[in-house]
């Protein structure tokens, strides 16, 4: 059996090992406070990190605190976060999310998620407007160290190209499938996510992936079935 014909479980384990060698393993340490992580992740939809950060700090500079953001004029808040994609959609989502948190918790804090089970925390978060499975899993893994598997566009693209998941698997379903095939330790899930993200940005890009320098090409369906045969370069 050729390496790219291995079962998905074995490919996922190999992918994790190869990327751990290719990229420096990271400690799982909270990068931002909980509210910052939640709102920034909402801002990051279809937006690069630099523009997301600009929007976040401009918003707080103009309106002072979460109370000010929650009560801000629609047009003023949309202007403050204009470096993100679809600011007009994000304004009501952010303001309603802040309103729900304040009304339910009595303060702008989601620290209580620490004491909830994964299922309970996921259920609560995904009821918030603008918070889907990706946002919820990122927050729970990065900030609360819970065993979940965030699947962004890079993780999803590489997983399908290599053959960790099927071509018809949805991004939402990929969260469960990859989680099942990976170690349950949050630090391992964190490293898999971050390494896949970096690999997708640097090597396995959407356009013109750099297959020849990819550490996964021996086990990759796309490389063996498409690139190696020159199908994607055919006139």
N, C-alpha and C positions, 0 to 999 in steps of 0.2 A: 504493500500500500504506500503510495506517495504521501508526503507530509501534508499536502493540501487536501487529501482525502480523509484525514483524521476526523473522528466525531467532534461535534461542536464543543463538548465538554473538555476534551483534550486540547483542542485548538485554543480555547479560552485560557486554559492554564498555561499553555506555551506562550501565548500572547502576553500574558501578565509577566511571565519570567523574562521574556526577551526585552520588553519595554522597561522592566526594572533594571536590566543591565545597561540599556541604551541611555536611560535618563536617571539622574540621581534620585534615589529614594528620599521621600520627604516625611517629616514628622507631621502628624495631624494636630495642628494648632489653630485655634480660632483666629481668623485674620481680621474680623470686624465684630463690633457688638451686634447683638441679635437683631435689633430694629434696623440698624444700618444694613445688615446682610439681607433682610427681607425686602426693604424698599429698593435697595440697589439692584437686587436680582429682578425685581419687577421692572425697573428702569432698563435693564440690560437686554430685554427682548429685542432681537434684531438690531442690536446696537453694540459697537465695540467698547472695550473696557475704558478707553480714554474718554470717550464721549459720555459714557454712563457716569464716570466719576465727576466730570465737569457738571453734568446735570444735577447730581446729588448735592454737591457742595454749593452750587449756585442757588438751588432751591432752599437750602437751610440758611444760607447767607441772607437771602431776601426776606424769608419769613420767620427766621429766628429759631423756631422749634417745631415739634410735631403739631402742636395746637395751632400754630400759625399756618402750617402747611394745610392742615385739615380745613381751616376756615378761609383759605385764600380764594381770591377771585379766580374763576376758571381761566380766563385769558392770561392773567398774570402768572399763574402757575404753569400754564402751557408754554409761555415764553421762557420761564426759568428752566424748563427741561427740554428746550427745543433742540438740543444736541442729540436727543434720542430719536429713534424712529417712532412714529405714531404718537406724539405727545398728547394729542387730543383724546386718544383712547386711554392713555395712562393716567391722565388727571383724575377722572371720576373713579377709576379703580383704586388709585392710591388714597384718595380722600375717603372713599367708602371703607377701605380696609382700616385706615386710622380710626374712623368713627366706630367701627365694630369693636376694635381692640379697646378703645377708651370706654365704650358702653359696657362691654362684657367684663373687663378687667379692672376698670376704675383708674387706669393709668396706661401710658403708652409703653407697655412692656409685654413681651411674650416669653419671659423667663419660665413660666409655668410649664412650657412644653418639655422641659427637662424631666419632669416627673411623669409624663404620659408615656404609654407604650407607643411603638411605632405606628400601629394602626390608628390609635386615638389621635396622635399628633397629625398624621396624614389626613385624617378625616376633618379635623378642625381647620388645618391650613388650606385644604383644597376647597373649602366653603367660602374662602375669601375671594372677592372679585379680582381677577387677574392673576390668581395663584393657581397654577396647574401642577401637574405631577413633577415636572422638571424643577420648578422653583421650590416646591416643597421638599423634594429629596436633597437638593443642594443645601438648603438651610439646615435640614436635620442632620446631614452628614458633616458639613463643614463646621457648624456651630454647636450641635448637640451630640455629635459623635455617635449617631445611631446607625445601625447597619442597613443602609439603603443604597441603591445604585442610581445616581443621577445619569441620565442619558441626554446629552446635548447633541447638536448636529454632527460634531466630530466623532463622538463615541458611536453614534448611530451609523454614520457613513463607513467608518473603518470596520465596525462589526459586520456589516453586510458585505463589504468587499472581501474581507478575509474569510467569511463564512462562519462566524460565530452565531449568527442568526440568519434566518431565511430571508429571501428577497421580498416576501410579502408580509413580513412581520412589521407591525406598526411601532412607532417610537414608544408609545405607552406600554405596549406589551414587552418591548425590549428591556424595560426596567426590571420586570420580574424574571425574564429569561436569563439575563446576565447575572442578576443577583443570585439566582439558583446555582449557577455554574462557578461562582467565585467564592473565595473564603468569606466567612461571615464577619471577620474582624473589620471594624470601621477603617483602620489604618490601611488595610489592604485594598478595600474598596476605594478609598481616597486616592491612593497611588495609582490604581488602575484608571480612575476617572481622569486625573490630572495628566498622566502620561499619554492617554489616548487623546486628550485635548491638545497637548503639545505636539504629538505626532501628526494630528490632523492639520495643525497650523503650519508645520514645518515640512512635512514629508508627504503624507497621504492627503494632499489638498484636493479640493473639489475639482478644480481644473488642473490638468497636467500633473498628476501625482508623480513624485520622484521614485518610481518603483525600483530602479536599479540601486538606489542607496538605502532602501527600506530593509530593516532587520526582520520584517515579517514576510518577505516575498516568497520564501520557501513554503510557507503554509497558507499563502493567500490565494483564494479562488480567482480573484480578479487578475492577479499577475500571471498565474499559470494558465488560465483559460482565455484571457483576453490580451494582456500586454505581451506576454512571452510569444504569442502567436501573431502579434502585430495587427490584431483585429481592430483595435482602437485607432490605429494609424493608417488604416487602409483608406484609399481614396474613394 
